[in-house]
């Protein structure tokens, strides 16, 4: 949760605009990608004061795999709407509680990296601690459209990403 864009940079000087821009670029171009590679999604909440950073915060949520809608506005547009924007409501405590509730329901990820040694044909199975392996079938229907099994994750352009699989529906719920 933030009240705006990067304000410290690497040198801690709010007036050093080049340093702030470099910190922002590193966050978007390196850190979010490293987190996604480690199966960590970036949820973004804009608190009052963040109105001028909507585009940046939406880009952060979009690249972090938590965009509120795949076709949301992100990037340098001041009207970005990919993140949880709590700036326009009068009941901050209420909308924060709602946003945190939505996030907590999505925070457990069912996306997993495919081992580097995979040869292209994969089987997906999950073993609970001390339990028997559960094998999942590939299901290419949308996860929010009734899929129950696994599918390749999607990259930012919506294309299949063969380096990650996603469990959908009951397959995700039972892991």
C-alpha positions as CSV (number, residue, x, y, z in Angstrom):
1,X,0.0,0.0,0.0
2,X,1.3,3.4,-0.9
3,X,0.4,7.0,-1.1
4,X,2.3,7.5,-4.4
5,X,5.3,6.8,-6.5
6,X,8.9,6.1,-5.4
7,X,10.1,8.9,-3.1
8,X,13.4,7.6,-1.8
9,X,15.3,6.2,-4.7
10,X,18.6,4.6,-3.9
11,X,20.2,7.8,-2.5
12,X,17.3,8.9,-0.3
13,X,17.0,12.3,-1.9
14,X,13.5,13.2,-3.0
15,X,14.8,16.1,-5.2
16,X,17.0,13.8,-7.3
17,X,14.6,13.0,-10.1
18,X,17.0,10.9,-12.1
19,X,17.6,8.7,-9.1
20,X,13.8,8.4,-8.5
21,X,13.3,7.5,-12.1
22,X,16.0,4.8,-12.0
23,X,14.5,3.3,-8.8
24,X,11.1,3.2,-10.5
25,X,12.5,1.6,-13.6
26,X,14.3,-1.0,-11.5
27,X,11.2,-1.8,-9.6
28,X,9.2,-2.3,-12.8
29,X,11.9,-3.8,-14.9
30,X,13.7,-6.0,-12.4
31,X,12.2,-6.5,-9.0
32,X,8.6,-7.3,-10.1
33,X,10.0,-9.8,-12.7
34,X,12.2,-11.5,-10.0
35,X,9.1,-11.8,-7.8
36,X,7.0,-13.3,-10.5
37,X,9.8,-15.8,-11.3
38,X,9.7,-16.8,-7.6
39,X,5.9,-17.2,-7.9
40,X,5.2,-14.0,-5.9
41,X,2.5,-11.7,-7.2
42,X,2.5,-8.0,-6.5
43,X,-0.8,-6.6,-5.1
44,X,-0.9,-2.8,-5.2
45,X,-3.2,-0.6,-3.1
46,X,-3.2,3.1,-3.8
47,X,-4.1,5.1,-0.6
48,X,-5.2,8.7,-0.6
49,X,-2.3,10.8,-2.0
50,X,-1.6,8.3,-4.8
51,X,-3.9,9.9,-7.4
52,X,-1.0,11.2,-9.5
53,X,0.7,7.8,-9.6
54,X,-2.3,5.8,-10.9
55,X,-0.5,4.8,-14.1
56,X,2.6,3.7,-12.3
57,X,0.7,1.8,-9.6
58,X,-1.5,0.1,-12.3
59,X,1.6,-0.9,-14.3
60,X,3.1,-2.4,-11.1
61,X,-0.1,-4.4,-10.5
62,X,-0.3,-5.4,-14.1
63,X,3.3,-6.6,-14.3
64,X,3.0,-8.2,-10.9
65,X,0.2,-10.5,-12.1
66,X,-2.6,-8.9,-10.1
67,X,-4.4,-6.6,-12.5
68,X,-8.0,-6.2,-11.6
69,X,-8.9,-6.7,-15.2
70,X,-6.8,-8.0,-18.1
71,X,-7.8,-5.0,-20.3
72,X,-7.2,-2.4,-17.6
73,X,-5.4,0.9,-18.3
74,X,-1.8,0.9,-17.1
75,X,1.6,2.6,-17.8
76,X,2.0,6.3,-17.8
77,X,-1.7,7.1,-18.1
78,X,-2.9,9.0,-15.1
79,X,-6.1,7.1,-15.2
80,X,-4.6,3.7,-14.6
81,X,-7.2,1.3,-13.1
82,X,-5.3,-2.1,-12.6
83,X,-4.6,-1.6,-8.9
84,X,-6.8,-1.2,-5.9
85,X,-7.4,2.5,-6.0
86,X,-8.8,3.7,-2.6
87,X,-8.5,7.4,-3.3
88,X,-12.1,8.3,-4.3
89,X,-14.1,6.7,-1.4
90,X,-15.0,8.5,1.8
91,X,-14.9,5.4,4.0
92,X,-11.2,4.5,3.8
93,X,-11.4,1.9,6.5
94,X,-14.3,0.1,4.8
95,X,-12.7,0.1,1.3
96,X,-9.4,-1.0,2.7
97,X,-11.1,-3.9,4.5
98,X,-12.8,-4.8,1.3
99,X,-9.6,-4.6,-0.8
100,X,-7.6,-6.7,1.8
101,X,-10.4,-9.3,1.7
102,X,-10.3,-9.5,-2.0
103,X,-6.5,-9.8,-1.9
104,X,-6.5,-12.5,0.8
105,X,-8.8,-14.6,-1.4
106,X,-6.3,-14.3,-4.3
107,X,-3.0,-14.3,-2.5
108,X,-2.5,-18.1,-2.4
109,X,-1.1,-18.7,-5.9
110,X,-1.7,-21.8,-8.0
111,X,1.0,-20.8,-10.4
112,X,4.2,-22.9,-10.5
113,X,7.4,-22.7,-12.4
114,X,8.1,-25.6,-14.8
115,X,11.4,-27.3,-14.0
116,X,14.1,-26.1,-16.4
117,X,14.9,-29.7,-17.4
118,X,11.3,-30.2,-18.8
119,X,11.4,-31.3,-22.4
120,X,8.1,-29.8,-23.6
121,X,5.7,-32.6,-22.7
122,X,4.8,-32.3,-19.1
123,X,2.6,-34.1,-16.6
124,X,1.4,-32.1,-13.6
125,X,0.9,-33.8,-10.2
126,X,0.7,-32.5,-6.7
127,X,1.5,-34.4,-3.5
128,X,0.2,-33.1,-0.1
129,X,2.6,-33.7,2.8
130,X,2.3,-37.4,3.6
131,X,-0.3,-38.0,0.9
132,X,-0.6,-39.8,-2.4
133,X,0.1,-37.9,-5.7
134,X,-2.8,-36.2,-7.4
135,X,-2.5,-36.0,-11.2
136,X,-4.1,-33.1,-13.1
137,X,-5.3,-33.1,-16.7
138,X,-4.6,-30.2,-19.0
139,X,-7.7,-27.9,-19.3
140,X,-7.4,-25.0,-21.7
141,X,-10.8,-23.4,-20.7
142,X,-10.3,-20.1,-18.9
143,X,-9.6,-20.5,-15.2
144,X,-12.6,-18.4,-14.4
145,X,-14.7,-20.2,-17.0
146,X,-15.0,-23.6,-15.4
147,X,-11.5,-25.1,-16.0
148,X,-10.5,-27.9,-13.6
149,X,-6.9,-28.9,-14.2
150,X,-3.7,-27.2,-15.4
151,X,-2.8,-24.9,-18.2
152,X,0.2,-22.9,-19.2
153,X,0.3,-19.5,-17.6
154,X,-0.1,-16.4,-19.8
155,X,2.6,-13.8,-20.4
156,X,1.8,-10.1,-20.3
157,X,0.6,-10.2,-24.0
158,X,-1.8,-13.1,-23.2
159,X,0.3,-15.8,-24.9
160,X,1.0,-19.2,-23.3
161,X,4.1,-19.2,-21.1
162,X,5.6,-22.7,-21.2
163,X,7.8,-21.9,-18.2
164,X,4.9,-21.7,-15.8
165,X,1.7,-23.8,-15.2
166,X,-1.4,-22.7,-13.4
167,X,-3.9,-24.9,-11.6
168,X,-7.5,-23.9,-12.1
169,X,-10.8,-24.4,-10.3
170,X,-11.0,-27.4,-8.0
171,X,-7.5,-28.4,-8.9
172,X,-6.2,-25.2,-7.3
173,X,-8.7,-25.3,-4.5
174,X,-7.6,-28.8,-3.4
175,X,-3.9,-28.0,-3.2
